[in-house]
Amino acid sequence: MSPPAPRLVVPGRELLGPGDWPGVFGRSAPLVVEVGFGKDTFLLEQAAAHPERDHVGVERDPHRVETFLERAAAQDLGNVLAMPVSAELALGLCFGEASVSAVHVYFPDPWPKVRHARNRLVQPWFAREIRRVLAPGGVLHIATDDVPYRDQIIAVMGGGGFENLLDERWAAAAPHGHETAFERLWRRHGRDIHHMLYRARESVPTGSGG
């Protein structure tokens, strides 16, 4: 029997390289990643519902990571763990090419002031790295309640070689049916929610790097 996966994974310590996930989990399985899980339980629910998949949560806030791992331990989930690192480090260095079946990003910080917009997660580098790590047929689930950020996501992902699989440019409900804590909160406040579901096109437009 394979040893249980460490719940906290730090690059260079438990994770020896971007291709080491089978070694970390003790098996080879489809890999699902959530970037910025915050206080939500989405990834824990996914891990419980899909024991055939392995799940990695990325969150730089150490207190949120600690709470997340306590919940995972309480549910005895051996197929979920967390990385206490930034999205840039995780996506840029911790996952091999075509190694991830799905990436989830829910309500990233909108940085609403114009002078701060460059701090938003979804930038050309993000589209480039998502395209690199997604396996053939892999998808990116992303949602926001911020209209300017929604428009930036559409522009960046479209220019980065992705197509939106939803009928419209966005949808009011998550394709997988799960409402995150933020989504429930914003709906109570009357905010519109914008869900997008992206898959990489076969060819990348020229000039899409960043």
Secondary structure, 3 states (H helix, E strand, C coil): CCCCCCCECCECCCECCCCCHHHHHCCCCCEEEEECCCCCCHHHHHHHHCCCCEEEEECCCHHHHHHHHHHHHHCCCCCEEEECCCHHHHHHHCCCCCCEEEEEEECCCCCCCHHHHHHCCCCHHHHHHHHHHEEEEEEEEEEECCHHHHHHHHHHHHHCCEEECCCCCCECCCCCCCCCHHHHHHHHCCCCCEEEEEEECCCCCCCCCC
